Amino acid sequence: MTGLDLSSPVAVVGTGTMGQGIAQVALVAGHPVRLYDAAPGRARDAAGAIGARLDRLVAKDRLTAAARDAARARLEPVDNLADLADCGLVVEAVLERLDVKQRLFGELEEIVAEDCLLASNTSSLSVTAVGGALRNPGRFVGLHFFNPAPLLPLVEVVSGFATDVTSATRAYEIARAWGKTPVACADTPGFIVNRIARPFYAEAFAVHEAQAADPATIDAVLRECGGFKMGAFELTDLIGQDVNESVTHSVWQSFFQDARFTPSLAQRRLVESGRLGRKSGRGWYDYADGAERPEPHTADKEQPPAYVIAEGGLGPAAELLTLIREAGIRVREEDEDHGTRLVLPSGGQLVLADGQTSAEFRDVVYFDLALDYRTATRVALSAAQDTSPRTLAEATGLFQALGKDVSVIGDVPGMIVARTVARIIDLAHDAVAKGVATEEDIDTAMRLGVNYPLGPFEWDRRLGRDFAFDVLDEMHERDPSGRYAPSLALYRHAYATDKREGTS
């Protein structure tokens, strides 16, 4: 089942970047495609741009000349909506304004056949609200492609409150027949990706606003320790600060100003100043010709400790014990239930980020969560002002002996990677509990939509059921605003572990 016969024309309304990309996908899949834009001449210009991209695919041996010529013959710019009457699918990619989209689909409903599927590529508006003005909202669905649509595989298939199951299934099968990876999603602010990705940006900005680290250092830790392809600051510069901030603000407002989605004041000031990122020449970073990229803070070389004592194991960081031994440093393990910590020769402790701060304990240095401690090339440490310099030096030297660069950041709960991953896991559990999507689809969406190294549930299984809950519970105690309060879904998940069996 393909959901739509290849002989059935596909219409794309709106011929900007996304509209052109969606049209190219449908063309290459084999459909006749009609392009319409309200601005005179834009549809023809878009057809020319799509043809040029097909030429480039041929030049790169990704498309045969015969296939290109056939695709060009199937591409038709049109001047009137009435020319879309025989289309089996209409995908809209116009201005992100509810009134504009509702008016467009109201007009389309009077033109196309009853069995024509109507779809919006909206990324920020409610699919339910857009379709709510239709006489038959059951055939209306969200088809959210990611930019650039011809390259990125993910498509979120969004069912509005009134969307028929058969319509959502057809849309899902169409996306799959086009070579995409569809995920099914209920109509919720941000859908899957833009809902669950908010902490990746928000927590990086929060660490910066707390003066705990500069953007270059935070980005380096997210990449080199957390395994993310890009840091939050460089990624939002690429996306556009105005675009990213707008999505954040939209999700926050749509959730009735839920503290978990609170926008960043620092990012707001950046937008107000016109520093929108790469497209304006300056954002968090300066992109002017000759501008130097700031380097992350990297600690000076320190001597490693002669030995460490592992008390109670290291939980998600257990691999460190093997790495420490391989570096020639003696490890003595003591079977004591003291959580995840190493005792250094100074008597100070080295503890995996757990949502607490170094200031609360005597001579404690925290180290951040890593995707993979063996392959990580950088590790962040945090210490309080009264932490012994010797303890910090030993902790630094230890990780340097393992071949890691060390970034020492301010004493913030949850550090950088740990708090970010914990919040992403929490939002993912909350989304499943509220029927937004399945665990499998959420993991797929986050890996393909924003290129995360692991999906939230893959992270969760690797870290252990209680890791995210414990980090957020401790952070919530230190910041009871609600931003870090673990969801009920995460609470239930954490308390289902063997560790807590027998408690009441």
ZAMARGU-4260 file (C-alpha; in steps of 0.2 Angstrom, whole numbers, plus 5000, padded with zeros to 4 digits):
<rodrens>
0) 5000/5000/5000 | 5007/5017/4995 | 4993/5028/5001 | 4993/5037/4984 | 4994/5030/4966
5) 5009/5037/4956 | 4998/5043/4943 | 4989/5054/4955 | 4995/5072/4955 | 5003/5080/4970
10) 5000/5099/4973 | 5012/5109/4983 | 5005/5126/4988 | 5019/5139/4994 | 5035/5138/4984
15) 5048/5144/4997 | 5063/5133/5003 | 5051/5120/5011 | 5039/5120/4997 | 5052/5117/4984
20) 5060/5103/4994 | 5043/5094/4996 | 5039/5096/4978 | 5056/5088/4973 | 5053/5073/4985
25) 5036/5070/4977 | 5044/5072/4959 | 5058/5060/4962 | 5046/5047/4969 | 5037/5048/4952
30) 5022/5059/4955 | 5016/5073/4943 | 5018/5088/4954 | 5009/5105/4952 | 5016/5120/4960
35) 5005/5135/4966 | 5010/5151/4974 | 4999/5167/4977 | 5014/5178/4972 | 5014/5180/4953
40) 5028/5171/4944 | 5035/5163/4960 | 5029/5145/4955 | 5038/5146/4938 | 5054/5152/4947
45) 5052/5138/4959 | 5050/5126/4945 | 5066/5132/4938 | 5075/5131/4954 | 5070/5113/4956
50) 5075/5109/4939 | 5093/5116/4943 | 5094/5105/4958 | 5089/5090/4948 | 5103/5094/4936
55) 5115/5094/4951 | 5109/5077/4956 | 5113/5071/4939 | 5131/5079/4940 | 5134/5070/4956
60) 5127/5053/4949 | 5113/5053/4961 | 5100/5053/4947 | 5100/5047/4929 | 5098/5060/4915
65) 5083/5050/4909 | 5075/5051/4927 | 5078/5070/4928 | 5070/5073/4911 | 5055/5063/4916
70) 5054/5072/4932 | 5055/5089/4923 | 5041/5084/4912 | 5030/5080/4927 | 5033/5097/4935
75) 5020/5110/4931 | 5018/5127/4939 | 5000/5134/4939 | 4992/5151/4941 | 4976/5146/4949
80) 4970/5135/4964 | 4957/5128/4952 | 4971/5120/4943 | 4973/5108/4958 | 4956/5101/4956
85) 4961/5083/4951 | 4976/5081/4964 | 4976/5067/4976 | 4986/5076/4989 | 4989/5094/4993
90) 5003/5099/5004 | 5004/5117/5010 | 5020/5126/5015 | 5014/5144/5016 | 5016/5158/5029
95) 5015/5151/5047 | 4999/5161/5051 | 4984/5152/5057 | 4972/5164/5047 | 4981/5162/5031
100) 4982/5143/5032 | 4963/5141/5037 | 4958/5153/5022 | 4969/5143/5010 | 4962/5126/5015
105) 4944/5133/5015 | 4947/5137/4997 | 4955/5121/4993 | 4940/5111/5001 | 4929/5119/4988
110) 4940/5114/4973 | 4947/5096/4976 | 4938/5080/4976 | 4931/5073/4992 | 4945/5059/4993
115) 4959/5072/4991 | 4971/5072/5006 | 4974/5089/5013 | 4991/5091/5023 | 5000/5105/5031
120) 5019/5106/5033 | 5017/5118/5048 | 5030/5116/5062 | 5023/5127/5075 | 5004/5129/5073
125) 4991/5117/5079 | 4985/5105/5066 | 4968/5104/5075 | 4966/5123/5074 | 4971/5124/5055
130) 4959/5110/5051 | 4945/5116/5063 | 4938/5128/5050 | 4936/5114/5037 | 4919/5106/5033
135) 4928/5089/5033 | 4943/5090/5045 | 4944/5071/5045 | 4954/5072/5029 | 4966/5085/5036
140) 4983/5080/5043 | 5000/5087/5047 | 5015/5082/5036 | 5030/5090/5044 | 5046/5088/5034
145) 5063/5094/5040 | 5074/5106/5030 | 5081/5102/5018 | 5067/5090/5014 | 5076/5081/5000
150) 5090/5076/5011 | 5083/5073/5029 | 5073/5057/5031 | 5061/5061/5045 | 5043/5066/5042
155) 5031/5069/5057 | 5014/5063/5053 | 5003/5073/5064 | 4985/5068/5068 | 4973/5083/5073
160) 4959/5080/5085 | 4947/5077/5071 | 4959/5068/5059 | 4952/5051/5053 | 4963/5036/5056
165) 4962/5032/5038 | 4969/5049/5033 | 4984/5048/5045 | 4987/5030/5038 | 4987/5036/5020
170) 4999/5051/5024 | 5011/5039/5034 | 5011/5027/5019 | 5014/5041/5006 | 5029/5047/5016
175) 5036/5030/5017 | 5033/5027/4998 | 5043/5043/4995 | 5058/5035/5004 | 5055/5045/5020
180) 5055/5038/5038 | 5038/5043/5045 | 5033/5044/5063 | 5016/5045/5070 | 5012/5059/5082
185) 4997/5067/5090 | 4994/5085/5089 | 5004/5093/5103 | 5014/5109/5104 | 5031/5106/5094
190) 5025/5089/5089 | 5039/5077/5094 | 5055/5085/5089 | 5052/5103/5093 | 5044/5098/5110
195) 5057/5086/5116 | 5072/5096/5109 | 5069/5111/5119 | 5081/5107/5134 | 5095/5105/5122
200) 5095/5123/5119 | 5087/5129/5136 | 5100/5120/5148 | 5115/5126/5138 | 5108/5144/5139
205) 5104/5142/5157 | 5122/5137/5161 | 5129/5152/5151 | 5116/5164/5160 | 5123/5157/5177
210) 5140/5162/5172 | 5146/5144/5174 | 5154/5143/5156 | 5156/5152/5140 | 5147/5147/5124
215) 5163/5139/5116 | 5166/5128/5131 | 5148/5123/5133 | 5147/5118/5114 | 5163/5109/5116
220) 5157/5098/5131 | 5141/5094/5122 | 5150/5088/5106 | 5166/5080/5114 | 5158/5073/5130
225) 5140/5072/5126 | 5142/5065/5108 | 5130/5078/5100 | 5135/5083/5082 | 5134/5102/5086
230) 5133/5112/5102 | 5118/5122/5106 | 5125/5139/5103 | 5133/5135/5086 | 5117/5125/5081
235) 5105/5140/5085 | 5117/5151/5075 | 5115/5140/5061 | 5096/5139/5063 | 5094/5157/5066
240) 5092/5164/5083 | 5075/5172/5078 | 5069/5156/5071 | 5074/5145/5086 | 5068/5158/5099
245) 5051/5159/5090 | 5049/5140/5091 | 5053/5140/5109 | 5041/5155/5113 | 5027/5146/5103
250) 5029/5130/5113 | 5030/5139/5129 | 5014/5149/5126 | 5005/5134/5119 | 5009/5125/5135
255) 5002/5139/5145 | 5019/5146/5150 | 5024/5130/5158 | 5041/5133/5167 | 5049/5118/5158
260) 5048/5127/5142 | 5053/5144/5148 | 5063/5154/5134 | 5080/5161/5137 | 5082/5180/5141
265) 5100/5179/5134 | 5093/5173/5118 | 5080/5186/5118 | 5093/5200/5120 | 5103/5192/5106
270) 5087/5193/5094 | 5083/5211/5100 | 5101/5216/5095 | 5099/5209/5078 | 5113/5195/5081
275) 5103/5181/5072 | 5118/5170/5069 | 5126/5165/5052 | 5113/5174/5041 | 5117/5191/5050
280) 5135/5188/5052 | 5135/5187/5071 | 5125/5178/5084 | 5133/5169/5099 | 5149/5169/5088
285) 5156/5181/5075 | 5155/5176/5057 | 5164/5191/5049 | 5178/5187/5038 | 5194/5185/5048
290) 5185/5183/5065 | 5193/5171/5076 | 5182/5157/5083 | 5184/5157/5102 | 5192/5142/5110
295) 5184/5132/5124 | 5192/5133/5141 | 5204/5119/5143 | 5213/5116/5159 | 5232/5117/5161
300) 5242/5100/5162 | 5241/5092/5180 | 5250/5077/5187 | 5238/5062/5189 | 5235/5054/5206
305) 5245/5038/5210 | 5229/5029/5214 | 5210/5031/5217 | 5198/5022/5228 | 5181/5017/5220
310) 5167/5017/5233 | 5151/5010/5228 | 5154/5009/5210 | 5152/5022/5197 | 5135/5018/5189
315) 5134/5025/5171 | 5152/5030/5172 | 5158/5012/5177 | 5169/5011/5161 | 5180/5024/5169
320) 5188/5011/5181 | 5194/5001/5166 | 5201/5016/5158 | 5210/5022/5174 | 5218/5005/5176
325) 5223/5005/5157 | 5232/5022/5161 | 5242/5013/5174 | 5234/5021/5189 | 5230/5009/5203
330) 5211/5007/5208 | 5205/5000/5224 | 5187/4995/5224 | 5177/4996/5241 | 5160/4988/5241
335) 5151/5002/5250 | 5134/5010/5246 | 5140/5028/5244 | 5133/5031/5226 | 5145/5035/5212
340) 5162/5042/5218 | 5180/5040/5218 | 5191/5045/5232 | 5207/5054/5228 | 5224/5054/5237
345) 5220/5071/5244 | 5205/5064/5252 | 5193/5074/5241 | 5180/5065/5231 | 5176/5064/5212
350) 5157/5062/5209 | 5147/5059/5194 | 5135/5074/5191 | 5119/5070/5201 | 5110/5087/5202
355) 5119/5093/5218 | 5133/5106/5219 | 5150/5105/5225 | 5147/5119/5238 | 5136/5107/5248
360) 5150/5095/5252 | 5167/5095/5259 | 5180/5094/5245 | 5170/5087/5231 | 5173/5089/5212
365) 5159/5084/5200 | 5162/5076/5183 | 5150/5077/5169 | 5140/5063/5160 | 5148/5056/5144
370) 5140/5047/5130 | 5155/5035/5130 | 5169/5039/5142 | 5182/5029/5131 | 5179/5039/5115
375) 5175/5056/5123 | 5189/5068/5120 | 5184/5081/5133 | 5176/5080/5151 | 5169/5094/5161
380) 5173/5096/5180 | 5165/5108/5192 | 5171/5113/5209 | 5166/5125/5223 | 5176/5140/5228
385) 5182/5132/5244 | 5186/5115/5235 | 5204/5111/5239 | 5216/5116/5224 | 5225/5099/5226
390) 5208/5089/5224 | 5204/5099/5208 | 5222/5096/5202 | 5221/5078/5205 | 5204/5076/5197
395) 5210/5086/5182 | 5226/5076/5180 | 5216/5060/5182 | 5206/5063/5166 | 5221/5070/5157
400) 5229/5054/5160 | 5215/5046/5151 | 5218/5056/5136 | 5204/5069/5139 | 5204/5088/5138
405) 5197/5095/5154 | 5185/5110/5155 | 5182/5117/5173 | 5166/5125/5174 | 5156/5134/5188
410) 5147/5125/5201 | 5130/5122/5193 | 5119/5107/5197 | 5118/5094/5184 | 5133/5102/5175
415) 5130/5102/5156 | 5127/5085/5148 | 5119/5077/5163 | 5105/5090/5165 | 5102/5091/5147
420) 5100/5072/5144 | 5090/5071/5160 | 5077/5084/5154 | 5076/5076/5137 | 5072/5059/5144
425) 5059/5067/5156 | 5050/5076/5142 | 5050/5060/5131 | 5042/5049/5145 | 5029/5063/5148
430) 5025/5063/5129 | 5023/5044/5129 | 5012/5045/5144 | 5001/5058/5136 | 4999/5048/5120
435) 5009/5060/5109 | 5020/5045/5101 | 5027/5029/5105 | 5045/5026/5113 | 5051/5019/5096
440) 5045/5034/5086 | 5052/5046/5098 | 5069/5038/5098 | 5068/5038/5079 | 5062/5056/5078
445) 5076/5063/5089 | 5090/5053/5080 | 5084/5058/5063 | 5076/5075/5066 | 5090/5083/5076
450) 5104/5070/5074 | 5105/5065/5092 | 5118/5051/5096 | 5105/5041/5105 | 5086/5043/5107
455) 5079/5048/5124 | 5074/5030/5128 | 5090/5023/5122 | 5099/5035/5134 | 5087/5030/5148
460) 5091/5011/5146 | 5110/5015/5145 | 5110/5026/5161 | 5098/5016/5171 | 5079/5020/5175
465) 5083/5031/5190 | 5097/5042/5183 | 5086/5055/5175 | 5074/5056/5189 | 5087/5057/5203
470) 5096/5072/5193 | 5080/5081/5191 | 5074/5078/5208 | 5090/5085/5216 | 5089/5100/5204
475) 5071/5103/5208 | 5075/5104/5226 | 5088/5118/5222 | 5076/5127/5210 | 5058/5124/5214
480) 5051/5134/5200 | 5044/5119/5192 | 5057/5119/5178 | 5066/5103/5184 | 5051/5095/5193
485) 5051/5077/5186 | 5035/5072/5177 | 5023/5059/5185 | 5028/5048/5170 | 5047/5048/5175
490) 5042/5046/5193 | 5033/5030/5190 | 5046/5024/5178 | 5060/5027/5191 | 5051/5019/5206
495) 5048/5003/5196 | 5066/4999/5198 | 5073/4984/5208 | 5082/4997/5218 | 5066/5003/5226
500) 5057/4987/5227 | 5050/4985/5244 | 5047/5003/5248 | 5031/5010/5252
</rodrens>
